[in-house]
């Protein structure tokens, strides 16, 4: 059932770390606009807890992968830290 849900949401190409970061982005985003401003240090501080561990490199690699899969889009300039979440979770 989980595999079917992953297929439907387009998450099959994501690692477990990618999925965790994606879910945490959804939790941190504004519910009405689906936007958030996210930087590694602030994000880790906000979501730190048991089992939540990922490196800076993994975080930014995941953001890039999510952009390529059209699950998020950057708002503003290429150096902007503001994202709009696309799709449904």
The first five atom37 places (N, CA, C, CB, O) and aatype in JSON, in Angstrom:
{
  "aatype": [20, 20, 20, 20, 20, 20, 20, 20, 20, 20, 20, 20, 20, 20, 20, 20, 20, 20, 20, 20, 20, 20, 20, 20, 20, 20, 20, 20, 20, 20, 20, 20, 20, 20, 20, 20, 20, 20, 20, 20, 20, 20, 20, 20, 20, 20, 20, 20, 20, 20, 20, 20, 20, 20, 20, 20, 20, 20, 20, 20, 20, 20, 20, 20, 20, 20, 20, 20, 20, 20, 20, 20, 20, 20, 20, 20, 20, 20, 20, 20, 20, 20, 20, 20, 20, 20, 20, 20, 20],
  "atom_mask": [
    [1, 1, 1, 1, 1],
    [1, 1, 1, 1, 1],
    [1, 1, 1, 1, 1],
    [1, 1, 1, 1, 1],
    [1, 1, 1, 1, 1],
    [1, 1, 1, 1, 1],
    [1, 1, 1, 1, 1],
    [1, 1, 1, 1, 1],
    [1, 1, 1, 1, 1],
    [1, 1, 1, 1, 1],
    [1, 1, 1, 1, 1],
    [1, 1, 1, 1, 1],
    [1, 1, 1, 1, 1],
    [1, 1, 1, 1, 1],
    [1, 1, 1, 1, 1],
    [1, 1, 1, 1, 1],
    [1, 1, 1, 1, 1],
    [1, 1, 1, 1, 1],
    [1, 1, 1, 1, 1],
    [1, 1, 1, 1, 1],
    [1, 1, 1, 1, 1],
    [1, 1, 1, 1, 1],
    [1, 1, 1, 1, 1],
    [1, 1, 1, 1, 1],
    [1, 1, 1, 1, 1],
    [1, 1, 1, 1, 1],
    [1, 1, 1, 1, 1],
    [1, 1, 1, 1, 1],
    [1, 1, 1, 1, 1],
    [1, 1, 1, 1, 1],
    [1, 1, 1, 1, 1],
    [1, 1, 1, 1, 1],
    [1, 1, 1, 1, 1],
    [1, 1, 1, 1, 1],
    [1, 1, 1, 1, 1],
    [1, 1, 1, 1, 1],
    [1, 1, 1, 1, 1],
    [1, 1, 1, 1, 1],
    [1, 1, 1, 1, 1],
    [1, 1, 1, 1, 1],
    [1, 1, 1, 1, 1],
    [1, 1, 1, 1, 1],
    [1, 1, 1, 1, 1],
    [1, 1, 1, 1, 1],
    [1, 1, 1, 1, 1],
    [1, 1, 1, 1, 1],
    [1, 1, 1, 1, 1],
    [1, 1, 1, 1, 1],
    [1, 1, 1, 1, 1],
    [1, 1, 1, 1, 1],
    [1, 1, 1, 1, 1],
    [1, 1, 1, 1, 1],
    [1, 1, 1, 1, 1],
    [1, 1, 1, 1, 1],
    [1, 1, 1, 1, 1],
    [1, 1, 1, 1, 1],
    [1, 1, 1, 1, 1],
    [1, 1, 1, 1, 1],
    [1, 1, 1, 1, 1],
    [1, 1, 1, 1, 1],
    [1, 1, 1, 1, 1],
    [1, 1, 1, 1, 1],
    [1, 1, 1, 1, 1],
    [1, 1, 1, 1, 1],
    [1, 1, 1, 1, 1],
    [1, 1, 1, 1, 1],
    [1, 1, 1, 1, 1],
    [1, 1, 1, 1, 1],
    [1, 1, 1, 1, 1],
    [1, 1, 1, 1, 1],
    [1, 1, 1, 1, 1],
    [1, 1, 1, 1, 1],
    [1, 1, 1, 1, 1],
    [1, 1, 1, 1, 1],
    [1, 1, 1, 1, 1],
    [1, 1, 1, 1, 1],
    [1, 1, 1, 1, 1],
    [1, 1, 1, 1, 1],
    [1, 1, 1, 1, 1],
    [1, 1, 1, 1, 1],
    [1, 1, 1, 1, 1],
    [1, 1, 1, 1, 1],
    [1, 1, 1, 1, 1],
    [1, 1, 1, 1, 1],
    [1, 1, 1, 1, 1],
    [1, 1, 1, 1, 1],
    [1, 1, 1, 1, 1],
    [1, 1, 1, 1, 1],
    [1, 1, 1, 1, 1]
  ],
  "atom_positions": [
    [[0.82, -1.18, 0.0], [0.0, 0.0, 0.0], [0.88, 1.26, 0.0], [-0.94, -0.01, 1.21], [0.58, 2.23, -0.69]],
    [[1.97, 1.23, 0.79], [2.89, 2.36, 0.83], [3.55, 2.58, -0.53], [3.95, 2.15, 1.91], [3.73, 3.71, -0.96]],
    [[3.91, 1.49, -1.18], [4.53, 1.58, -2.51], [3.56, 2.2, -3.51], [4.98, 0.19, -3.0], [3.95, 3.02, -4.34]],
    [[2.29, 1.82, -3.43], [1.28, 2.39, -4.32], [1.12, 3.89, -4.08], [-0.07, 1.69, -4.13], [1.01, 4.68, -5.03]],
    [[1.11, 4.29, -2.81], [1.0, 5.71, -2.48], [2.21, 6.48, -3.0], [0.85, 5.9, -0.96], [2.06, 7.58, -3.52]],
    [[3.39, 5.9, -2.86], [4.61, 6.54, -3.36], [4.55, 6.72, -4.87], [5.85, 5.73, -2.97], [4.95, 7.75, -5.39]],
    [[4.05, 5.7, -5.57], [3.9, 5.79, -7.03], [2.95, 6.92, -7.41], [3.39, 4.45, -7.6], [3.26, 7.72, -8.29]],
    [[1.81, 6.98, -6.73], [0.81, 8.0, -7.04], [1.33, 9.41, -6.81], [-0.44, 7.77, -6.22], [0.99, 10.32, -7.56]],
    [[2.14, 9.59, -5.79], [2.65, 10.91, -5.45], [3.93, 11.26, -6.19], [2.89, 11.0, -3.97], [4.43, 12.37, -6.06]],
    [[4.47, 10.33, -6.96], [5.71, 10.58, -7.7], [6.94, 10.55, -6.82], [5.63, 11.9, -8.4], [7.92, 11.24, -7.12]],
    [[6.91, 9.77, -5.74], [8.01, 9.74, -4.79], [8.89, 8.51, -4.93], [7.47, 9.8, -3.4], [9.76, 8.28, -4.08]],
    [[8.71, 7.72, -5.97], [9.46, 6.48, -6.1], [10.95, 6.7, -6.29], [8.93, 5.68, -7.26], [11.74, 5.83, -5.93]],
    [[11.36, 7.82, -6.85], [12.78, 8.09, -7.07], [13.49, 8.7, -5.88], [12.94, 8.98, -8.24], [14.66, 9.07, -5.97]],
    [[12.79, 8.83, -4.76], [13.36, 9.47, -3.59], [13.87, 8.45, -2.58], [12.33, 10.37, -2.93], [13.29, 7.38, -2.4]],
    [[14.96, 8.8, -1.92], [15.47, 7.97, -0.84], [14.64, 8.23, 0.42], [16.98, 8.25, -0.57], [13.8, 9.13, 0.44]],
    [[14.88, 7.44, 1.45], [14.17, 7.64, 2.71], [14.47, 9.02, 3.28], [14.55, 6.54, 3.72], [13.58, 9.68, 3.8]],
    [[15.72, 9.47, 3.18], [16.09, 10.82, 3.65], [15.36, 11.88, 2.84], [17.62, 11.03, 3.54], [14.88, 12.87, 3.41]],
    [[15.27, 11.7, 1.54], [14.56, 12.65, 0.68], [13.09, 12.75, 1.11], [14.66, 12.22, -0.81], [12.55, 13.85, 1.23]],
    [[12.47, 11.61, 1.33], [11.06, 11.6, 1.73], [10.87, 12.28, 3.08], [10.53, 10.16, 1.79], [9.9, 13.01, 3.29]],
    [[11.79, 12.04, 4.0], [11.7, 12.66, 5.33], [11.79, 14.17, 5.21], [12.81, 12.13, 6.25], [11.0, 14.89, 5.82]],
    [[12.75, 14.65, 4.45], [12.91, 16.1, 4.27], [11.69, 16.69, 3.59], [14.19, 16.42, 3.45], [11.21, 17.76, 3.99]],
    [[11.16, 16.01, 2.58], [9.97, 16.48, 1.87], [8.78, 16.59, 2.82], [9.63, 15.54, 0.7], [8.05, 17.58, 2.78]],
    [[8.59, 15.6, 3.65], [7.48, 15.64, 4.61], [7.67, 16.76, 5.62], [7.34, 14.29, 5.33], [6.71, 17.43, 6.0]],
    [[8.91, 16.97, 6.06], [9.19, 18.05, 7.01], [8.97, 19.42, 6.37], [10.63, 17.93, 7.53], [8.55, 20.36, 7.05]],
    [[9.26, 19.54, 5.08], [8.98, 20.78, 4.37], [7.49, 21.07, 4.38], [9.51, 20.71, 2.92], [7.07, 22.21, 4.6]],
    [[6.68, 20.04, 4.13], [5.22, 20.21, 4.14], [4.74, 20.64, 5.51], [4.53, 18.91, 3.73], [3.85, 21.49, 5.62]],
    [[5.31, 20.06, 6.56], [4.9, 20.42, 7.92], [5.28, 21.86, 8.24], [5.54, 19.47, 8.93], [4.56, 22.54, 8.98]],
    [[6.4, 22.34, 7.7], [6.9, 23.68, 8.02], [6.26, 24.77, 7.15], [8.4, 23.72, 7.86], [6.31, 25.95, 7.5]],
    [[5.69, 24.39, 6.02], [5.15, 25.38, 5.07], [3.86, 26.01, 5.58], [4.89, 24.73, 3.72], [3.13, 25.42, 6.37]],
    [[3.61, 27.23, 5.11], [2.35, 27.9, 5.37], [1.24, 27.08, 4.71], [2.36, 29.38, 4.84], [1.33, 26.76, 3.52]],
    [[0.23, 26.74, 5.45], [-0.81, 25.84, 4.94], [-1.64, 26.44, 3.83], [-1.72, 25.42, 6.07], [-2.09, 25.72, 2.93]],
    [[-1.86, 27.74, 3.85], [-2.71, 28.33, 2.81], [-1.95, 28.62, 1.52], [-3.33, 29.6, 3.32], [-2.46, 28.39, 0.43]],
    [[-0.72, 29.13, 1.64], [0.03, 29.49, 0.43], [0.97, 28.4, -0.04], [0.81, 30.75, 0.68], [1.46, 28.44, -1.17]],
    [[1.24, 27.41, 0.83], [2.18, 26.33, 0.54], [3.59, 26.85, 0.27], [1.7, 25.53, -0.66], [4.35, 26.24, -0.49]],
    [[3.94, 27.96, 0.89], [5.27, 28.51, 0.72], [6.02, 28.5, 2.03], [5.19, 29.92, 0.15], [5.43, 28.53, 3.11]],
    [[7.33, 28.47, 1.92], [8.17, 28.57, 3.09], [9.53, 29.1, 2.68], [8.3, 27.22, 3.8], [9.96, 28.96, 1.54]],
    [[10.19, 29.71, 3.64], [11.57, 30.12, 3.46], [12.4, 29.19, 4.31], [11.8, 31.64, 3.84], [12.18, 29.08, 5.51]],
    [[13.36, 28.52, 3.68], [14.07, 27.47, 4.38], [15.57, 27.54, 4.14], [13.55, 26.12, 3.95], [16.04, 27.56, 3.01]],
    [[16.29, 27.59, 5.24], [17.75, 27.51, 5.23], [18.13, 26.36, 6.15], [18.43, 28.88, 5.69], [17.45, 26.11, 7.14]],
    [[19.2, 25.67, 5.83], [19.57, 24.45, 6.54], [19.6, 24.62, 8.05], [20.92, 23.98, 6.06], [18.94, 23.87, 8.77]],
    [[20.35, 25.6, 8.55], [20.53, 25.74, 9.99], [19.2, 25.96, 10.7], [21.47, 26.9, 10.29], [18.92, 25.32, 11.71]],
    [[18.38, 26.86, 10.17], [17.09, 27.16, 10.78], [16.14, 25.96, 10.68], [16.46, 28.39, 10.1], [15.39, 25.68, 11.6]],
    [[16.2, 25.28, 9.55], [15.33, 24.13, 9.34], [15.66, 23.0, 10.32], [15.44, 23.63, 7.9], [14.76, 22.42, 10.92]],
    [[16.95, 22.7, 10.47], [17.37, 21.65, 11.38], [16.99, 22.0, 12.82], [18.89, 21.42, 11.27], [16.52, 21.14, 13.57]],
    [[17.18, 23.26, 13.2], [16.8, 23.69, 14.54], [15.3, 23.52, 14.77], [17.2, 25.14, 14.77], [14.87, 23.12, 15.86]],
    [[14.51, 23.82, 13.75], [13.05, 23.76, 13.88], [12.53, 22.33, 13.92], [12.41, 24.5, 12.73], [11.52, 22.07, 14.57]],
    [[13.19, 21.4, 13.24], [12.67, 20.03, 13.14], [13.5, 19.01, 13.91], [12.6, 19.61, 11.7], [13.23, 17.81, 13.83]],
    [[14.5, 19.48, 14.65], [15.37, 18.52, 15.34], [14.55, 17.68, 16.32], [16.51, 19.24, 16.08], [13.69, 18.19, 17.04]],
    [[14.85, 16.42, 16.32], [14.17, 15.47, 17.18], [14.75, 14.1, 16.96], [12.66, 15.47, 16.92], [15.65, 13.93, 16.14]],
    [[14.24, 13.12, 17.68], [14.76, 11.76, 17.51], [14.54, 11.25, 16.09], [14.1, 10.82, 18.5], [13.45, 11.34, 15.54]],
    [[15.59, 10.72, 15.51], [15.49, 10.14, 14.17], [15.58, 11.15, 13.04], [14.23, 9.4, 14.05], [15.55, 10.76, 11.88]],
    [[15.69, 12.45, 13.36], [15.76, 13.47, 12.32], [17.21, 13.92, 12.22], [14.82, 14.67, 12.64], [17.66, 14.82, 12.93]],
    [[17.94, 13.27, 11.31], [19.34, 13.61, 11.11], [19.66, 13.56, 9.62], [20.27, 12.65, 11.89], [19.45, 12.54, 8.96]],
    [[20.15, 14.66, 9.12], [20.62, 14.71, 7.74], [21.63, 15.83, 7.63], [19.43, 14.91, 6.74], [21.55, 16.83, 8.34]],
    [[22.57, 15.66, 6.74], [23.64, 16.63, 6.57], [23.18, 17.81, 5.72], [24.86, 15.96, 5.93], [22.14, 17.77, 5.06]],
    [[23.98, 18.85, 5.76], [23.73, 20.02, 4.91], [23.72, 19.61, 3.44], [24.79, 21.12, 5.16], [22.86, 20.02, 2.68]],
    [[24.7, 18.78, 3.07], [24.78, 18.33, 1.67], [23.53, 17.56, 1.27], [26.04, 17.46, 1.46], [22.98, 17.77, 0.19]],
    [[23.08, 16.66, 2.14], [21.87, 15.89, 1.85], [20.66, 16.8, 1.72], [21.62, 14.85, 2.95], [19.83, 16.6, 0.83]],
    [[20.56, 17.79, 2.58], [19.43, 18.73, 2.56], [19.35, 19.45, 1.22], [19.56, 19.75, 3.7], [18.3, 19.47, 0.59]],
    [[20.47, 20.05, 0.79], [20.44, 20.8, -0.47], [20.34, 19.89, -1.69], [21.68, 21.66, -0.58], [19.76, 20.28, -2.7]],
    [[20.9, 18.7, -1.6], [20.75, 17.72, -2.69], [19.28, 17.33, -2.83], [21.62, 16.45, -2.42], [18.77, 17.2, -3.95]],
    [[18.61, 17.15, -1.72], [17.18, 16.82, -1.75], [16.36, 17.96, -2.32], [16.68, 16.47, -0.34], [15.46, 17.72, -3.12]],
    [[16.65, 19.2, -1.93], [15.91, 20.33, -2.49], [16.06, 20.36, -4.01], [16.41, 21.66, -1.88], [15.08, 20.59, -4.73]],
    [[17.27, 20.14, -4.5], [17.5, 20.13, -5.95], [16.72, 19.0, -6.62], [19.01, 19.98, -6.25], [16.11, 19.2, -7.67]],
    [[16.74, 17.82, -6.0], [16.01, 16.68, -6.57], [14.51, 16.95, -6.58], [16.31, 15.39, -5.76], [13.84, 16.62, -7.56]],
    [[13.98, 17.55, -5.52], [12.56, 17.86, -5.45], [12.18, 18.89, -6.52], [12.19, 18.39, -4.06], [11.09, 18.83, -7.08]],
    [[13.08, 19.83, -6.79], [12.84, 20.8, -7.87], [12.8, 20.09, -9.22], [13.93, 21.9, -7.87], [11.92, 20.37, -10.04]],
    [[13.75, 19.19, -9.46], [13.81, 18.46, -10.73], [12.56, 17.61, -10.94], [15.05, 17.59, -10.78], [12.11, 17.44, -12.08]],
    [[12.01, 17.06, -9.86], [10.81, 16.22, -9.94], [9.52, 17.04, -9.95], [10.78, 15.24, -8.78], [8.42, 16.49, -9.98]],
    [[9.67, 18.37, -9.92], [8.53, 19.28, -9.94], [7.63, 19.09, -8.71], [7.71, 19.08, -11.22], [6.4, 19.21, -8.8]],
    [[8.25, 18.78, -7.57], [7.51, 18.66, -6.32], [7.58, 19.96, -5.53], [8.05, 17.5, -5.48], [6.72, 20.24, -4.68]],
    [[8.62, 20.77, -5.81], [8.74, 22.11, -5.25], [9.27, 23.02, -6.34], [9.68, 22.13, -3.99], [9.84, 22.56, -7.33]],
    [[9.07, 24.33, -6.15], [9.69, 25.28, -7.06], [10.22, 26.45, -6.25], [8.68, 25.77, -8.14], [9.62, 26.88, -5.26]],
    [[11.35, 26.95, -6.7], [11.98, 28.09, -6.03], [11.23, 29.35, -6.44], [13.5, 28.21, -6.39], [10.88, 29.52, -7.61]],
    [[10.99, 30.21, -5.48], [10.32, 31.48, -5.74], [11.37, 32.58, -5.66], [9.15, 31.74, -4.71], [12.05, 32.73, -4.64]],
    [[11.51, 33.32, -6.72], [12.49, 34.41, -6.75], [13.76, 34.02, -7.47], [12.82, 34.84, -5.34], [13.75, 33.21, -8.4]],
    [[14.86, 34.6, -7.02], [16.14, 34.42, -7.69], [16.71, 33.02, -7.44], [17.14, 35.48, -7.22], [16.23, 32.31, -6.55]],
    [[17.72, 32.61, -8.21], [18.34, 31.3, -8.01], [18.96, 31.12, -6.63], [19.4, 31.07, -9.07], [19.17, 29.99, -6.19]],
    [[19.26, 32.2, -5.94], [19.84, 32.1, -4.6], [18.79, 32.26, -3.5], [20.93, 33.15, -4.43], [19.12, 32.27, -2.31]],
    [[17.55, 32.39, -3.9], [16.47, 32.55, -2.94], [16.29, 31.29, -2.1], [15.16, 32.9, -3.66], [16.53, 30.18, -2.58]],
    [[15.86, 31.46, -0.87], [15.59, 30.33, 0.01], [14.09, 30.12, 0.16], [16.23, 30.54, 1.39], [13.65, 29.39, 1.04]],
    [[13.29, 30.76, -0.69], [11.83, 30.64, -0.63], [11.37, 29.62, -1.66], [11.14, 32.02, -0.88], [11.79, 29.64, -2.82]],
    [[10.51, 28.73, -1.22], [10.01, 27.65, -2.07], [8.49, 27.59, -2.01], [10.61, 26.31, -1.66], [7.87, 27.97, -1.02]],
    [[7.92, 27.11, -3.1], [6.49, 26.83, -3.17], [6.35, 25.33, -3.36], [5.8, 27.63, -4.33], [6.94, 24.75, -4.27]],
    [[5.56, 24.7, -2.51], [5.35, 23.26, -2.59], [4.26, 22.94, -3.59], [5.01, 22.67, -1.22], [3.18, 23.53, -3.54]],
    [[4.55, 22.03, -4.48], [3.59, 21.63, -5.51], [3.06, 20.25, -5.16], [4.25, 21.64, -6.94], [3.62, 19.57, -4.29]],
    [[2.02, 19.83, -5.8], [1.5, 18.49, -5.55], [0.76, 18.39, -4.25], [2.61, 17.49, -5.56], [0.45, 19.4, -3.61]],
    [[0.47, 17.18, -3.87], [-0.29, 16.89, -2.64], [0.46, 15.88, -1.81], [-1.7, 16.37, -2.97], [1.14, 14.99, -2.34]],
    [[0.33, 16.0, -0.5], [0.86, 14.99, 0.41], [-0.23, 14.64, 1.39], [2.13, 15.49, 1.15], [-0.02, 13.8, 2.26]]
  ]
}
